[in-house]
């Protein structure tokens, strides 16, 4: 199993409060962190024990997408099935 520590490649020191965002399906924690490669946004899922540090360009690229992109992404949220 891949843990949050494994997915966060640059480590990083928290820089501010952790914000929790939750609904009936999921809970995530969002936190600004400083890494050796600059500031990142750490998004973590406590339930799945997974996390990722995202840089500004990757975050900006989210704004280029339509909601249809996210709907297709969520059709297979953990990647393609073994048969694909």
HELIX and SHEET records of a PDB file:
HELIX    1   1 UNK A    4  UNK A    7  1                                   4    
HELIX    2   2 UNK A   56  UNK A   63  1                                   8    
HELIX    3   3 UNK A   67  UNK A   75  1                                   9    
SHEET    1   A 3 UNK A  13  UNK A  14  0                                        
SHEET    2   A 3 UNK A  27  UNK A  35 -1                                        
SHEET    3   A 3 UNK A  19  UNK A  22 -1                                        
SHEET    1   B 4 UNK A  13  UNK A  14  0                                        
SHEET    2   B 4 UNK A  27  UNK A  35 -1                                        
SHEET    3   B 4 UNK A  38  UNK A  45 -1                                        
SHEET    4   B 4 UNK A  50  UNK A  54 -1                                        
END                                                                             
